[in-house]
Amino acid sequence: MSGVDKLKNKAQELTGEGKEKVGDATDNRDLQAEGEKDQAAGNLKQAGEKVKDVFK
């Protein structure tokens, strides 16, 4: 996994975590759901990169 991709995926996870926490604090369900979605997308991308690394 390239370092740039790893950082981008981690940034997406952290952004999602922040959105989720702000959504919880403000009782904004849409923002909370968006944060959860961003976290899941970041995790999925990291998993895909790890699979690609195995087959290199």
HTML snippet that shows the backbone in 3Dmol.js (N, CA, C, O; Angstrom):
<script src="https://3Dmol.org/build/3Dmol-min.js"></script>
<div id="view" style="width:600px;height:400px;position:relative"></div>
<script>
const pdb = `
ATOM      1  N   MET A   1       0.865  -1.162   0.000  1.00  0.00           N
ATOM      2  CA  MET A   1       0.000   0.000   0.000  1.00  0.00           C
ATOM      3  C   MET A   1       0.908   1.221   0.000  1.00  0.00           C
ATOM      4  O   MET A   1       1.834   1.331   0.804  1.00  0.00           O
ATOM      5  N   SER A   2       0.622   2.130  -0.919  1.00  0.00           N
ATOM      6  CA  SER A   2       1.468   3.325  -0.944  1.00  0.00           C
ATOM      7  C   SER A   2       1.161   4.203   0.266  1.00  0.00           C
ATOM      8  O   SER A   2       0.053   4.198   0.801  1.00  0.00           O
ATOM      9  N   GLY A   3       2.162   4.943   0.670  1.00  0.00           N
ATOM     10  CA  GLY A   3       2.009   5.809   1.838  1.00  0.00           C
ATOM     11  C   GLY A   3       0.948   6.869   1.639  1.00  0.00           C
ATOM     12  O   GLY A   3       0.222   7.208   2.574  1.00  0.00           O
ATOM     13  N   VAL A   4       0.849   7.403   0.416  1.00  0.00           N
ATOM     14  CA  VAL A   4      -0.136   8.443   0.128  1.00  0.00           C
ATOM     15  C   VAL A   4      -1.553   7.891   0.254  1.00  0.00           C
ATOM     16  O   VAL A   4      -2.424   8.523   0.852  1.00  0.00           O
ATOM     17  N   ASP A   5      -1.774   6.704  -0.314  1.00  0.00           N
ATOM     18  CA  ASP A   5      -3.097   6.082  -0.220  1.00  0.00           C
ATOM     19  C   ASP A   5      -3.465   5.796   1.230  1.00  0.00           C
ATOM     20  O   ASP A   5      -4.601   6.010   1.651  1.00  0.00           O
ATOM     21  N   LYS A   6      -2.487   5.309   1.983  1.00  0.00           N
ATOM     22  CA  LYS A   6      -2.732   4.990   3.387  1.00  0.00           C
ATOM     23  C   LYS A   6      -3.139   6.241   4.161  1.00  0.00           C
ATOM     24  O   LYS A   6      -4.061   6.204   4.975  1.00  0.00           O
ATOM     25  N   LEU A   7      -2.438   7.356   3.899  1.00  0.00           N
ATOM     26  CA  LEU A   7      -2.769   8.611   4.570  1.00  0.00           C
ATOM     27  C   LEU A   7      -4.144   9.135   4.168  1.00  0.00           C
ATOM     28  O   LEU A   7      -4.896   9.630   5.006  1.00  0.00           O
ATOM     29  N   LYS A   8      -4.464   9.023   2.890  1.00  0.00           N
ATOM     30  CA  LYS A   8      -5.777   9.482   2.420  1.00  0.00           C
ATOM     31  C   LYS A   8      -6.900   8.672   3.072  1.00  0.00           C
ATOM     32  O   LYS A   8      -7.909   9.232   3.501  1.00  0.00           O
ATOM     33  N   ASN A   9      -6.719   7.373   3.140  1.00  0.00           N
ATOM     34  CA  ASN A   9      -7.740   6.516   3.738  1.00  0.00           C
ATOM     35  C   ASN A   9      -7.897   6.801   5.229  1.00  0.00           C
ATOM     36  O   ASN A   9      -9.011   6.834   5.753  1.00  0.00           O
ATOM     37  N   LYS A  10      -6.769   7.004   5.902  1.00  0.00           N
ATOM     38  CA  LYS A  10      -6.819   7.299   7.340  1.00  0.00           C
ATOM     39  C   LYS A  10      -7.471   8.653   7.572  1.00  0.00           C
ATOM     40  O   LYS A  10      -8.239   8.822   8.519  1.00  0.00           O
ATOM     41  N   ALA A  11      -7.166   9.622   6.704  1.00  0.00           N
ATOM     42  CA  ALA A  11      -7.778  10.949   6.821  1.00  0.00           C
ATOM     43  C   ALA A  11      -9.288  10.855   6.648  1.00  0.00           C
ATOM     44  O   ALA A  11     -10.043  11.534   7.344  1.00  0.00           O
ATOM     45  N   GLN A  12      -9.726  10.008   5.715  1.00  0.00           N
ATOM     46  CA  GLN A  12     -11.161   9.843   5.501  1.00  0.00           C
ATOM     47  C   GLN A  12     -11.811   9.225   6.744  1.00  0.00           C
ATOM     48  O   GLN A  12     -12.907   9.625   7.139  1.00  0.00           O
ATOM     49  N   GLU A  13     -11.143   8.264   7.349  1.00  0.00           N
ATOM     50  CA  GLU A  13     -11.679   7.663   8.570  1.00  0.00           C
ATOM     51  C   GLU A  13     -11.788   8.692   9.694  1.00  0.00           C
ATOM     52  O   GLU A  13     -12.805   8.771  10.382  1.00  0.00           O
ATOM     53  N   LEU A  14     -10.726   9.476   9.867  1.00  0.00           N
ATOM     54  CA  LEU A  14     -10.724  10.468  10.947  1.00  0.00           C
ATOM     55  C   LEU A  14     -11.753  11.567  10.699  1.00  0.00           C
ATOM     56  O   LEU A  14     -12.392  12.043  11.638  1.00  0.00           O
ATOM     57  N   THR A  15     -11.914  11.967   9.451  1.00  0.00           N
ATOM     58  CA  THR A  15     -12.934  12.958   9.112  1.00  0.00           C
ATOM     59  C   THR A  15     -14.316  12.404   9.435  1.00  0.00           C
ATOM     60  O   THR A  15     -15.165  13.102   9.989  1.00  0.00           O
ATOM     61  N   GLY A  16     -14.526  11.153   9.084  1.00  0.00           N
ATOM     62  CA  GLY A  16     -15.800  10.503   9.381  1.00  0.00           C
ATOM     63  C   GLY A  16     -16.060  10.414  10.869  1.00  0.00           C
ATOM     64  O   GLY A  16     -17.184  10.619  11.327  1.00  0.00           O
ATOM     65  N   GLU A  17     -15.020  10.109  11.618  1.00  0.00           N
ATOM     66  CA  GLU A  17     -15.165  10.027  13.073  1.00  0.00           C
ATOM     67  C   GLU A  17     -15.536  11.390  13.650  1.00  0.00           C
ATOM     68  O   GLU A  17     -16.380  11.489  14.541  1.00  0.00           O
ATOM     69  N   GLY A  18     -14.900  12.432  13.137  1.00  0.00           N
ATOM     70  CA  GLY A  18     -15.221  13.792  13.591  1.00  0.00           C
ATOM     71  C   GLY A  18     -16.650  14.172  13.262  1.00  0.00           C
ATOM     72  O   GLY A  18     -17.355  14.741  14.096  1.00  0.00           O
ATOM     73  N   LYS A  19     -17.079  13.861  12.046  1.00  0.00           N
ATOM     74  CA  LYS A  19     -18.454  14.171  11.646  1.00  0.00           C
ATOM     75  C   LYS A  19     -19.452  13.441  12.530  1.00  0.00           C
ATOM     76  O   LYS A  19     -20.464  14.004  12.946  1.00  0.00           O
ATOM     77  N   GLU A  20     -19.147  12.173  12.810  1.00  0.00           N
ATOM     78  CA  GLU A  20     -20.049  11.383  13.645  1.00  0.00           C
ATOM     79  C   GLU A  20     -20.167  11.989  15.042  1.00  0.00           C
ATOM     80  O   GLU A  20     -21.266  12.080  15.589  1.00  0.00           O
ATOM     81  N   LYS A  21     -19.042  12.402  15.617  1.00  0.00           N
ATOM     82  CA  LYS A  21     -19.063  12.982  16.962  1.00  0.00           C
ATOM     83  C   LYS A  21     -19.806  14.318  16.983  1.00  0.00           C
ATOM     84  O   LYS A  21     -20.566  14.598  17.910  1.00  0.00           O
ATOM     85  N   VAL A  22     -19.581  15.140  15.956  1.00  0.00           N
ATOM     86  CA  VAL A  22     -20.306  16.418  15.880  1.00  0.00           C
ATOM     87  C   VAL A  22     -21.793  16.151  15.699  1.00  0.00           C
ATOM     88  O   VAL A  22     -22.619  16.840  16.297  1.00  0.00           O
ATOM     89  N   GLY A  23     -22.142  15.173  14.893  1.00  0.00           N
ATOM     90  CA  GLY A  23     -23.538  14.803  14.702  1.00  0.00           C
ATOM     91  C   GLY A  23     -24.186  14.332  15.987  1.00  0.00           C
ATOM     92  O   GLY A  23     -25.342  14.653  16.262  1.00  0.00           O
ATOM     93  N   ASP A  24     -23.435  13.565  16.779  1.00  0.00           N
ATOM     94  CA  ASP A  24     -23.941  13.119  18.082  1.00  0.00           C
ATOM     95  C   ASP A  24     -24.166  14.319  19.008  1.00  0.00           C
ATOM     96  O   ASP A  24     -25.198  14.431  19.669  1.00  0.00           O
ATOM     97  N   ALA A  25     -23.180  15.202  19.036  1.00  0.00           N
ATOM     98  CA  ALA A  25     -23.250  16.338  19.957  1.00  0.00           C
ATOM     99  C   ALA A  25     -24.375  17.298  19.604  1.00  0.00           C
ATOM    100  O   ALA A  25     -24.988  17.891  20.491  1.00  0.00           O
ATOM    101  N   THR A  26     -24.649  17.454  18.318  1.00  0.00           N
ATOM    102  CA  THR A  26     -25.675  18.407  17.873  1.00  0.00           C
ATOM    103  C   THR A  26     -27.003  17.728  17.567  1.00  0.00           C
ATOM    104  O   THR A  26     -27.954  18.376  17.130  1.00  0.00           O
ATOM    105  N   ASP A  27     -27.060  16.433  17.796  1.00  0.00           N
ATOM    106  CA  ASP A  27     -28.256  15.638  17.501  1.00  0.00           C
ATOM    107  C   ASP A  27     -28.650  15.748  16.027  1.00  0.00           C
ATOM    108  O   ASP A  27     -29.830  15.807  15.684  1.00  0.00           O
ATOM    109  N   ASN A  28     -27.622  15.774  15.161  1.00  0.00           N
ATOM    110  CA  ASN A  28     -27.820  15.846  13.717  1.00  0.00           C
ATOM    111  C   ASN A  28     -27.614  14.444  13.147  1.00  0.00           C
ATOM    112  O   ASN A  28     -26.481  14.010  12.941  1.00  0.00           O
ATOM    113  N   ARG A  29     -28.707  13.749  12.898  1.00  0.00           N
ATOM    114  CA  ARG A  29     -28.638  12.353  12.435  1.00  0.00           C
ATOM    115  C   ARG A  29     -28.003  12.241  11.048  1.00  0.00           C
ATOM    116  O   ARG A  29     -27.303  11.266  10.773  1.00  0.00           O
ATOM    117  N   ASP A  30     -28.233  13.215  10.175  1.00  0.00           N
ATOM    118  CA  ASP A  30     -27.657  13.171   8.829  1.00  0.00           C
ATOM    119  C   ASP A  30     -26.137  13.248   8.887  1.00  0.00           C
ATOM    120  O   ASP A  30     -25.452  12.486   8.204  1.00  0.00           O
ATOM    121  N   LEU A  31     -25.608  14.154   9.688  1.00  0.00           N
ATOM    122  CA  LEU A  31     -24.166  14.302   9.820  1.00  0.00           C
ATOM    123  C   LEU A  31     -23.561  13.064  10.477  1.00  0.00           C
ATOM    124  O   LEU A  31     -22.471  12.629  10.104  1.00  0.00           O
ATOM    125  N   GLN A  32     -24.250  12.512  11.429  1.00  0.00           N
ATOM    126  CA  GLN A  32     -23.792  11.298  12.103  1.00  0.00           C
ATOM    127  C   GLN A  32     -23.707  10.143  11.095  1.00  0.00           C
ATOM    128  O   GLN A  32     -22.722   9.405  11.072  1.00  0.00           O
ATOM    129  N   ALA A  33     -24.730   9.994  10.278  1.00  0.00           N
ATOM    130  CA  ALA A  33     -24.749   8.922   9.280  1.00  0.00           C
ATOM    131  C   ALA A  33     -23.656   9.138   8.230  1.00  0.00           C
ATOM    132  O   ALA A  33     -23.018   8.183   7.788  1.00  0.00           O
ATOM    133  N   GLU A  34     -23.444  10.386   7.838  1.00  0.00           N
ATOM    134  CA  GLU A  34     -22.394  10.691   6.867  1.00  0.00           C
ATOM    135  C   GLU A  34     -21.021  10.326   7.439  1.00  0.00           C
ATOM    136  O   GLU A  34     -20.162   9.805   6.727  1.00  0.00           O
ATOM    137  N   GLY A  35     -20.826  10.601   8.715  1.00  0.00           N
ATOM    138  CA  GLY A  35     -19.574  10.242   9.371  1.00  0.00           C
ATOM    139  C   GLY A  35     -19.356   8.743   9.406  1.00  0.00           C
ATOM    140  O   GLY A  35     -18.249   8.265   9.160  1.00  0.00           O
ATOM    141  N   GLU A  36     -20.402   8.007   9.709  1.00  0.00           N
ATOM    142  CA  GLU A  36     -20.303   6.549   9.733  1.00  0.00           C
ATOM    143  C   GLU A  36     -19.977   6.022   8.340  1.00  0.00           C
ATOM    144  O   GLU A  36     -19.179   5.096   8.191  1.00  0.00           O
ATOM    145  N   LYS A  37     -20.600   6.617   7.318  1.00  0.00           N
ATOM    146  CA  LYS A  37     -20.365   6.203   5.939  1.00  0.00           C
ATOM    147  C   LYS A  37     -18.905   6.477   5.544  1.00  0.00           C
ATOM    148  O   LYS A  37     -18.269   5.636   4.909  1.00  0.00           O
ATOM    149  N   ASP A  38     -18.381   7.634   5.912  1.00  0.00           N
ATOM    150  CA  ASP A  38     -16.999   7.971   5.594  1.00  0.00           C
ATOM    151  C   ASP A  38     -16.028   7.011   6.275  1.00  0.00           C
ATOM    152  O   ASP A  38     -15.040   6.593   5.671  1.00  0.00           O
ATOM    153  N   GLN A  39     -16.302   6.667   7.508  1.00  0.00           N
ATOM    154  CA  GLN A  39     -15.441   5.721   8.230  1.00  0.00           C
ATOM    155  C   GLN A  39     -15.443   4.368   7.539  1.00  0.00           C
ATOM    156  O   GLN A  39     -14.390   3.759   7.353  1.00  0.00           O
ATOM    157  N   ALA A  40     -16.618   3.898   7.160  1.00  0.00           N
ATOM    158  CA  ALA A  40     -16.725   2.597   6.504  1.00  0.00           C
ATOM    159  C   ALA A  40     -16.006   2.611   5.160  1.00  0.00           C
ATOM    160  O   ALA A  40     -15.338   1.640   4.805  1.00  0.00           O
ATOM    161  N   ALA A  41     -16.136   3.696   4.415  1.00  0.00           N
ATOM    162  CA  ALA A  41     -15.470   3.795   3.120  1.00  0.00           C
ATOM    163  C   ALA A  41     -13.956   3.769   3.287  1.00  0.00           C
ATOM    164  O   ALA A  41     -13.260   3.100   2.524  1.00  0.00           O
ATOM    165  N   GLY A  42     -13.447   4.482   4.265  1.00  0.00           N
ATOM    166  CA  GLY A  42     -12.007   4.485   4.525  1.00  0.00           C
ATOM    167  C   GLY A  42     -11.504   3.112   4.909  1.00  0.00           C
ATOM    168  O   GLY A  42     -10.446   2.685   4.448  1.00  0.00           O
ATOM    169  N   ASN A  43     -12.247   2.418   5.744  1.00  0.00           N
ATOM    170  CA  ASN A  43     -11.862   1.063   6.156  1.00  0.00           C
ATOM    171  C   ASN A  43     -11.871   0.107   4.969  1.00  0.00           C
ATOM    172  O   ASN A  43     -10.977  -0.727   4.831  1.00  0.00           O
ATOM    173  N   LEU A  44     -12.880   0.229   4.114  1.00  0.00           N
ATOM    174  CA  LEU A  44     -12.997  -0.644   2.952  1.00  0.00           C
ATOM    175  C   LEU A  44     -11.849  -0.402   1.978  1.00  0.00           C
ATOM    176  O   LEU A  44     -11.291  -1.348   1.421  1.00  0.00           O
ATOM    177  N   LYS A  45     -11.502   0.853   1.778  1.00  0.00           N
ATOM    178  CA  LYS A  45     -10.387   1.171   0.885  1.00  0.00           C
ATOM    179  C   LYS A  45      -9.080   0.602   1.425  1.00  0.00           C
ATOM    180  O   LYS A  45      -8.267   0.079   0.663  1.00  0.00           O
ATOM    181  N   GLN A  46      -8.878   0.702   2.723  1.00  0.00           N
ATOM    182  CA  GLN A  46      -7.652   0.155   3.315  1.00  0.00           C
ATOM    183  C   GLN A  46      -7.605  -1.361   3.150  1.00  0.00           C
ATOM    184  O   GLN A  46      -6.547  -1.925   2.872  1.00  0.00           O
ATOM    185  N   ALA A  47      -8.725  -2.005   3.316  1.00  0.00           N
ATOM    186  CA  ALA A  47      -8.775  -3.456   3.141  1.00  0.00           C
ATOM    187  C   ALA A  47      -8.454  -3.825   1.697  1.00  0.00           C
ATOM    188  O   ALA A  47      -7.725  -4.786   1.450  1.00  0.00           O
ATOM    189  N   GLY A  48      -8.992  -3.071   0.745  1.00  0.00           N
ATOM    190  CA  GLY A  48      -8.708  -3.326  -0.661  1.00  0.00           C
ATOM    191  C   GLY A  48      -7.242  -3.141  -0.989  1.00  0.00           C
ATOM    192  O   GLY A  48      -6.675  -3.927  -1.748  1.00  0.00           O
ATOM    193  N   GLU A  49      -6.623  -2.128  -0.438  1.00  0.00           N
ATOM    194  CA  GLU A  49      -5.196  -1.893  -0.660  1.00  0.00           C
ATOM    195  C   GLU A  49      -4.360  -3.038  -0.080  1.00  0.00           C
ATOM    196  O   GLU A  49      -3.368  -3.455  -0.678  1.00  0.00           O
ATOM    197  N   LYS A  50      -4.763  -3.533   1.070  1.00  0.00           N
ATOM    198  CA  LYS A  50      -4.029  -4.644   1.694  1.00  0.00           C
ATOM    199  C   LYS A  50      -4.130  -5.901   0.838  1.00  0.00           C
ATOM    200  O   LYS A  50      -3.159  -6.647   0.710  1.00  0.00           O
ATOM    201  N   VAL A  51      -5.302  -6.137   0.251  1.00  0.00           N
ATOM    202  CA  VAL A  51      -5.471  -7.303  -0.629  1.00  0.00           C
ATOM    203  C   VAL A  51      -4.579  -7.157  -1.856  1.00  0.00           C
ATOM    204  O   VAL A  51      -3.941  -8.117  -2.287  1.00  0.00           O
ATOM    205  N   LYS A  52      -4.539  -5.950  -2.413  1.00  0.00           N
ATOM    206  CA  LYS A  52      -3.666  -5.720  -3.574  1.00  0.00           C
ATOM    207  C   LYS A  52      -2.214  -5.968  -3.220  1.00  0.00           C
ATOM    208  O   LYS A  52      -1.470  -6.533  -4.022  1.00  0.00           O
ATOM    209  N   ASP A  53      -1.796  -5.553  -2.028  1.00  0.00           N
ATOM    210  CA  ASP A  53      -0.419  -5.751  -1.601  1.00  0.00           C
ATOM    211  C   ASP A  53      -0.057  -7.228  -1.492  1.00  0.00           C
ATOM    212  O   ASP A  53       1.076  -7.622  -1.765  1.00  0.00           O
ATOM    213  N   VAL A  54      -1.032  -8.039  -1.090  1.00  0.00           N
ATOM    214  CA  VAL A  54      -0.774  -9.478  -0.945  1.00  0.00           C
ATOM    215  C   VAL A  54      -0.447 -10.092  -2.296  1.00  0.00           C
ATOM    216  O   VAL A  54       0.384 -10.997  -2.379  1.00  0.00           O
ATOM    217  N   PHE A  55      -1.090  -9.613  -3.356  1.00  0.00           N
ATOM    218  CA  PHE A  55      -0.917 -10.221  -4.674  1.00  0.00           C
ATOM    219  C   PHE A  55       0.181  -9.568  -5.509  1.00  0.00           C
ATOM    220  O   PHE A  55       0.309  -9.873  -6.694  1.00  0.00           O
ATOM    221  N   LYS A  56       0.974  -8.680  -4.919  1.00  0.00           N
ATOM    222  CA  LYS A  56       2.086  -8.058  -5.652  1.00  0.00           C
ATOM    223  C   LYS A  56       3.290  -8.958  -5.641  1.00  0.00           C
ATOM    224  O   LYS A  56       4.326  -8.609  -6.205  1.00  0.00           O
TER     225      LYS A  56
END
`;
const viewer = $3Dmol.createViewer("view");
viewer.addModel(pdb, "pdb");
viewer.setStyle({}, {cartoon: {color: "spectrum"}});
viewer.zoomTo();
viewer.render();
</script>
